[in-house]
Amino acid sequence: MTKKPLESPEIVTFGCRLNSYESEVMRGHASAAGLNNAVIINTCAVTNEAERQARQAIRKARRDHPDARIIVTGCAAQTNPDQFQKMDEVDQILGNLEKLEPQSFGLDQTERVQVNDIMSAEETASHLLEGFEGRARAFLQIQNGCDHRCTFCIIPYGRGNSRSVPLGAIVEQAESLTQNGYKEFVLTGVDITAYGEDLPGKPSLGQMCRRLLALVPGIERLRLSSLDPVEVDEDLWTLIESEPRLMPHLHISLQAGDDMVLKRMKRRHLRKDVYDFCAKARSLRPDVVFGADIIAGFPTETDDMAENSRLLLEECDITYAHVFPYSERPGTPAAKMPQVPGDKRKLRAANLRAVGSANLARHLGEQVGKKLAVLAENETTGRTEQYAPVQFDFAATAGNILMVEITHTDGKKLYATEGASAT
């Protein structure tokens, strides 16, 4: 049976929230160019597994849509285009700069590989989006790239150096999205605490957030993506303490909880900095919860070093632990260091996840019996201000913020019945 051509571009997104934002930019460009019978795979390069999943998605896309144009882009396409060039299923490969250019999606495109030097990028262009398909919250890109060179990380070579989006463009995008009904926004970038260092006057992340919230009163909820714990500025601390529209959920770019591992990673913080960050945030905002990215089995990590990471998750009460077994990235300094065996990496990752699961279950248990404001992500599920997942026993309208009563939890999510309407 011959399958019908796609009537609109299909986007498959891997990785970070910035990729999700950029997928919507590409959806608009492809649609405007009339490129409807196409599948765009927006890849991630953080781990080997992410690249494997992308290749798997490419093969599936070709099986499901034999006549569609298959376009591969994203960080894995930027850092290692050769792996996709060898795949017969792929029609076109776009770098991270090219994927945001409207002309890349023209129907007359014949150049198969378009991947230029990402380090040549000196600014981040603004793209005015009307919405995000299938999503109840909106992403606002405020920054791209990274000036740091952590020894395990390939992302600067996929994203280039740090570039900030001027406040005016951020405000324009936010105003457009609030007019289209979005109430919750997530500020995205690769290293958002570096925001403003390349702009006139060097406005800090906190200063930008304060101005954004003042200029766009339609923003009812503002979330931040990953923060470096030693780069939070005083304006942001003030907002954490006094601004109810800034959500009490802070995600830490942690990576490890042992000082020697952190030094070998070339991170900017040490173990004590994370404890101090969590303590200060809790003193200013007692209802705050934390998420964290953490790598298990980094090269040279001993059992004692791994235990320090486990203890940090436990003692800082990290509610959302995003745990990744270390994955060698060719071309990075860490790939040349003495490696931890794969089975130990998996075991240490499991130990870290167990702590995270226990912390999450405890947080969820504390919410039972409370009335909470929840953003409905679809008819049946939503998220609290602290980002806890909620299952409704009623039909909700996606994008609305509802008051619900939490009836019970299974340790993984909350269950709620309908309360008074919020917005």
Secondary structure, 3 states (H helix, E strand, C coil): CCCCCCCCCEEEECCCHHHHHHHHHHHHHHHHCCCCCEEEEEECCCCHHHHHHHHHHHHHHHHHCCCCEEEEEEHHHHHCHHHHHCCCCCCEEECCCHHHCHHHHCCCCCCCEECCCHHHCCCCCCCCCCCCCCCCCEEEECEECCCCCCCCCCHHHHHCCCEECCHHHHHHHHHHHHHCCCCEEEEECCCHHHCCCCCCCCCCHHHHHHHHHHHCCCCCEEEECCECCCCCCHHHHHHHHHCCCECCEEEEEEECCCHHHHHHHCCCCCHHHHHHHHHHHHHHCCCCEEEEEEEECCCCCCHHHHHHHHHHHHHCCEEEEEEEECCCCCCCHHHHCCCCCHHHHHHHHHHHHHHHHHHHHHHHHHHCCCEEEEEECCCCEEEECCCCEEEECCCCCCCCEEEEEEEEECCCCEEEEEEEECC
